Amino acid sequence: MTEAGRAPGDHGPAAAAHTSRPHVGARLEDRAYALLARRLARRGWVPRIEPYAGYGAPGWVRVMARAVLAPPGTSSAQVAEEDAASARRAVRGWRSFLTVPVAHAALRVEVAGREHDVRADRGGYVDAVLEADLDPGWGEVGLSLGGSAVRAPVLVVPPGPGVALVSDVDDTAMVTALPRPLLAAWNTLVLHEYARRPVPGMAGLYRRWLAANPGAPTFYLSTGAWNVAPALRRFLERAGCPLGPLLLTDWGPTNTGWFRSGREHKLTTLRRLLREFPERRWVLVGDDGQHDPQIYAQIAEEHPGRVAVVAIRQLSPAEQVLAHGTPSAPREQQRAHPGAPVVVRGADGNALALALIDAGVLRTP
């Protein structure tokens, strides 16, 4: 059994966040959830599992899910049916946050005929790296908790050299105008799914990149909460984007503060991916509304030669104002170094595709 939430040998910022005494925000959150869980349990609510897409390579797989409470009689089939129904109707974002986690739940994971016992963290999240022998491509693992049993998709990356793509979501694949607080709350909690607009040309860019690199994995990295993972997955499917694991975070308090650092989440996740797939070179796609250019530049400098391309969507002056309050992009400090990536910029996916063609990264249709 692998400790949930920590890859073997992981001693990065996530490890440093563990302290002997949690932050007051985390303690208050835990008490509130414990109170709600007791009341709902008395009403007959039972644990169920929300599966997330995982990934891995020959020999191992990263399994991600969350244990939450559900009304009595809720089966895995009903959850899947509700998810499918949500894809056909306008769903307000706030409904995704009406969840009560099952803290430290003990789950059983079945991978290729082998069973593993894993334990969720205080927020009900399972994030475990397990030994596995799965064929490259998309597969499934089984998760069970009490009477709840679900299947979770996993992307097994083929061994050997190649490329991989990581894309931001907010204001890169989807028009979001984050993180201005009130607008962010409106977009996340009130706006229904079908009102969310894709950034023009981005899905086509991803498909062209995948056609030029068959079998290469795609990951979506966002500072959004895991609560919105089903809605984001449905959005990406409607927009025609390639399938890929979502790498999100938890909005709640941590052991060290009231809120998590979105910048640190992206840095930690990118470092982990580069460590897990050492033979891959990476294409990083983001926008200039916040810190993506600086984050990607830092990763490229830390890992010379590992980042092949950085593609940055340039927000309009109006979008820049919504994103951070000024009509221009935050200043970047670019430092030349050996193995620096190709950097292209454009207003949307179509402009980025043309820039990548000019740079010799993509071929003309």
C-alpha positions in Angstrom: 0.0 0.0 0.0 1.3 3.5 -1.0 0.5 6.5 1.2 -2.4 8.4 -0.3 -1.4 11.8 -1.7 2.4 11.1 -1.9 4.4 9.5 -4.7 7.3 7.4 -3.6 10.3 9.6 -2.9 8.2 12.8 -3.0 9.8 15.3 -0.7 8.6 18.5 -2.4 6.4 21.4 -1.1 3.5 19.0 -0.5 5.6 17.1 2.0 6.7 20.3 3.7 3.0 21.3 4.2 2.6 18.5 6.8 2.9 19.9 10.3 2.3 18.6 13.8 -0.6 21.0 14.4 -2.9 21.9 11.4 -3.8 25.5 10.7 -6.9 26.9 12.5 -8.7 27.0 9.2 -8.2 23.3 8.6 -9.3 22.5 12.2 -12.5 24.5 11.8 -13.2 22.9 8.4 -12.7 19.4 9.9 -15.1 20.1 12.8 -17.8 21.5 10.4 -17.5 18.4 8.2 -17.5 16.0 11.1 -20.7 17.7 12.4 -22.4 17.5 9.0 -21.3 13.9 8.5 -22.8 12.8 11.9 -26.1 14.5 11.1 -26.3 13.0 7.6 -25.3 9.5 8.9 -28.2 9.6 11.3 -30.4 10.3 8.3 -29.1 7.2 6.5 -26.6 8.8 4.2 -23.9 6.4 3.1 -20.3 6.7 1.6 -19.8 6.7 -2.1 -16.8 7.2 -4.4 -16.3 10.0 -7.0 -13.7 8.6 -9.4 -11.2 10.9 -11.3 -9.1 9.9 -14.3 -5.7 8.7 -13.2 -2.5 8.0 -15.2 0.6 5.9 -15.0 3.3 3.9 -16.9 4.3 0.3 -17.1 4.8 -0.9 -13.5 2.7 1.8 -11.7 -0.5 3.8 -11.8 -1.7 6.9 -10.0 -5.3 6.5 -8.7 -7.3 9.5 -7.8 -10.8 9.7 -6.3 -12.8 11.1 -3.4 -15.0 9.5 -0.7 -18.2 11.6 0.0 -21.6 11.0 1.6 -24.6 10.4 -0.6 -28.3 10.0 0.2 -29.5 6.5 1.1 -30.1 4.2 -1.8 -27.7 6.0 -4.1 -25.9 3.4 -6.2 -22.9 3.7 -8.5 -25.3 3.2 -11.5 -27.5 6.1 -10.3 -24.4 8.3 -9.9 -23.3 7.5 -13.5 -26.9 8.2 -14.7 -27.0 11.5 -12.9 -23.6 12.4 -14.4 -24.9 11.6 -17.9 -28.1 13.6 -17.2 -26.0 16.6 -16.1 -24.3 16.5 -19.5 -27.7 17.0 -21.1 -29.0 19.9 -19.0 -27.8 23.3 -17.7 -26.3 22.7 -14.3 -25.4 25.5 -11.9 -21.8 25.3 -10.6 -22.7 25.6 -6.9 -24.3 22.1 -7.0 -20.8 20.7 -7.4 -19.8 22.1 -4.0 -22.6 20.5 -2.0 -20.5 17.6 -0.8 -19.5 16.2 2.6 -16.3 14.2 2.5 -15.6 10.9 4.4 -12.4 11.8 6.2 -9.7 9.1 6.3 -12.0 6.5 4.5 -10.4 3.1 3.8 -10.9 2.1 0.2 -10.0 -1.0 -1.7 -8.5 -0.5 -5.2 -8.4 -3.4 -7.8 -5.7 -3.0 -10.5 -5.2 -5.7 -13.1 -6.5 -8.4 -10.7 -4.4 -7.2 -7.7 -6.1 -5.5 -4.7 -4.6 -2.7 -2.7 -5.9 -0.9 0.5 -5.6 2.9 0.5 -6.7 5.6 2.9 -8.2 8.9 2.0 -6.9 12.2 3.6 -8.8 14.5 5.8 -10.8 15.9 2.8 -11.8 12.4 1.6 -9.3 12.5 -1.3 -7.4 9.4 -2.4 -4.2 10.0 -4.4 -2.2 6.8 -4.4 0.6 5.4 -6.5 0.2 1.7 -6.8 2.1 -1.2 -8.5 0.4 -2.2 -11.7 0.9 -4.0 -14.9 -1.4 -2.4 -17.4 -1.1 -2.1 -21.2 -0.4 1.4 -22.6 -3.4 3.4 -23.5 -6.7 4.0 -21.6 -7.6 1.3 -19.0 -9.7 1.1 -15.8 -9.2 0.4 -12.1 -11.9 -0.6 -9.6 -12.6 1.2 -6.3 -14.8 0.1 -3.5 -15.9 1.5 -0.2 -18.6 -0.3 1.8 -21.4 -0.9 -0.6 -20.1 1.6 -3.2 -18.1 0.3 -6.2 -17.0 2.3 -9.3 -14.6 2.1 -12.2 -12.0 4.9 -12.8 -10.3 5.5 -16.1 -6.4 5.6 -16.1 -4.1 6.6 -18.9 -1.0 4.5 -19.1 1.8 6.3 -21.0 3.9 4.1 -23.2 7.6 3.7 -22.3 10.4 5.3 -24.2 11.1 8.8 -25.6 8.4 11.0 -26.9 6.5 14.2 -26.2 3.6 15.1 -23.9 1.3 18.1 -23.5 0.1 19.9 -20.4 -2.5 22.6 -20.9 -4.0 25.1 -18.5 -7.8 25.3 -18.6 -9.1 28.7 -17.3 -8.6 31.3 -20.0 -6.6 28.9 -22.1 -9.1 26.2 -23.2 -12.2 27.9 -21.6 -13.1 31.6 -21.3 -13.2 32.2 -17.6 -11.9 35.6 -16.7 -10.3 34.4 -13.4 -9.3 35.1 -10.7 -11.1 38.4 -9.9 -13.0 37.2 -6.8 -16.6 38.2 -7.6 -16.4 37.2 -11.2 -14.6 34.0 -10.3 -17.4 33.1 -7.9 -20.1 33.9 -10.5 -18.4 31.8 -13.2 -17.7 28.9 -10.8 -20.8 28.8 -8.7 -23.7 30.4 -10.6 -23.0 30.1 -14.3 -24.4 26.9 -15.8 -22.2 24.6 -17.8 -23.6 25.4 -21.2 -22.9 29.1 -20.7 -19.1 28.4 -20.6 -17.4 29.3 -23.9 -14.4 27.6 -25.3 -11.4 29.7 -26.5 -11.7 29.7 -30.3 -9.4 27.3 -32.0 -7.9 25.7 -28.9 -9.6 22.3 -29.4 -8.5 22.2 -33.0 -4.9 23.1 -31.9 -4.9 20.1 -29.5 -6.3 17.8 -32.1 -3.7 18.8 -34.7 -0.9 18.4 -32.1 -2.2 14.9 -31.2 -2.5 14.0 -34.9 1.2 15.0 -35.4 2.1 13.0 -32.2 -0.1 9.8 -32.2 -0.4 8.3 -28.8 1.2 11.2 -26.9 -0.5 11.9 -23.6 -2.5 15.1 -22.8 -2.9 16.4 -19.3 -5.0 19.4 -18.1 -3.5 21.3 -15.2 -5.7 23.8 -13.3 -6.0 25.6 -10.0 -9.7 24.7 -10.0 -11.2 22.6 -7.3 -11.8 18.9 -7.6 -15.5 19.5 -7.1 -15.7 20.8 -10.7 -13.9 17.9 -12.3 -17.0 16.3 -13.7 -18.2 19.6 -15.2 -14.7 20.4 -16.6 -14.5 16.9 -18.2 -17.9 17.4 -19.8 -16.9 20.8 -21.1 -13.7 19.5 -22.7 -15.6 16.7 -24.3 -18.2 19.1 -25.7 -15.5 21.4 -27.0 -13.8 18.5 -28.8 -10.6 18.5 -26.8 -8.6 15.3 -26.5 -9.2 13.1 -23.4 -6.7 13.5 -20.6 -6.4 13.4 -16.8 -7.4 16.5 -14.9 -4.9 17.6 -12.3 -6.8 19.9 -10.0 -6.6 20.9 -6.3 -8.7 21.4 -3.2 -9.9 24.9 -2.4 -10.1 24.3 1.4 -7.6 25.2 4.1 -4.3 23.4 4.4 -2.1 22.5 7.3 -0.3 25.8 6.9 -3.0 28.4 5.8 -6.5 29.3 4.8 -5.9 28.8 1.1 -3.7 26.8 -1.2 -1.2 28.5 -3.6 -2.3 28.0 -7.2 1.2 28.8 -8.4 2.7 26.2 -6.0 0.2 23.7 -7.2 1.2 24.1 -10.8 4.9 24.1 -10.1 4.7 21.0 -7.9 2.5 19.1 -10.4 4.8 19.9 -13.4 7.9 18.9 -11.4 6.1 15.6 -10.5 5.2 14.9 -14.2 8.7 15.5 -15.4 10.1 13.2 -12.7 7.5 10.5 -13.4 8.2 10.5 -17.2 11.9 11.2 -17.5 12.1 10.3 -21.2 9.4 12.7 -22.3 9.8 16.2 -23.6 6.9 18.6 -22.8 4.7 21.1 -24.6 3.3 23.5 -22.0 0.2 25.6 -23.0 -1.2 28.4 -20.9 -2.2 32.1 -20.9 -0.6 35.4 -19.9 -3.5 36.4 -17.6 -1.6 35.3 -14.4 1.5 33.3 -13.8 1.7 30.6 -16.6 4.6 32.2 -18.5 6.6 32.6 -15.3 5.8 29.1 -14.1 6.7 27.5 -17.4 9.9 29.5 -17.7 10.9 28.4 -14.2 10.2 24.7 -15.1 12.2 25.0 -18.3 15.1 26.6 -16.5 15.1 23.9 -13.8 15.0 21.1 -16.4 17.1 22.2 -19.4 16.1 20.4 -22.6 12.9 18.8 -21.1 10.5 21.5 -22.2 10.3 21.6 -26.0 7.6 24.2 -26.5 5.8 26.9 -24.5 2.6 28.2 -26.1 1.0 31.2 -24.4 -2.5 32.5 -25.3 -2.5 36.3 -25.1 -5.5 37.8 -23.4 -7.1 40.9 -24.8 -6.8 44.1 -22.7 -10.4 43.7 -21.4 -9.6 40.1 -20.4 -6.4 41.2 -18.7 -8.5 43.7 -16.6 -10.9 41.0 -15.5 -8.0 38.6 -14.8 -5.8 40.9 -12.6 -7.0 44.5 -12.8 -4.7 46.0 -15.4 -5.0 46.1 -19.3 -1.5 44.6 -19.8 0.0 41.2 -19.1 2.2 40.8 -16.0 5.8 41.4 -16.8 8.0 38.4 -17.6 11.6 38.0 -16.8 13.0 35.7 -19.5 16.6 34.5 -19.0 18.4 32.7 -21.8 19.8 29.3 -20.9 20.9 26.1 -22.7 18.0 23.9 -23.7 15.5 26.8 -23.7 12.2 25.9 -25.3 10.5 27.4 -28.4 8.1 30.1 -27.1 5.1 31.1 -29.2 2.2 33.5 -28.5 -1.2 34.1 -30.0 -4.7 35.5 -29.2 -6.4 32.1 -29.7 -5.8 28.5 -30.8 -5.8 29.5 -34.5 -3.1 32.1 -34.0 -1.0 29.7 -31.8 -1.3 27.0 -34.5 0.1 29.5 -37.1 2.9 30.5 -34.8 3.8 26.8 -34.2 3.8 26.2 -38.0 6.1 29.1 -38.5 8.4 27.7 -35.7 8.5 24.4 -37.4 6.7 22.6 -34.6 3.5 21.8 -36.5 3.1 20.9 -40.2 0.6 22.7 -42.4 -2.6 20.7 -43.0 
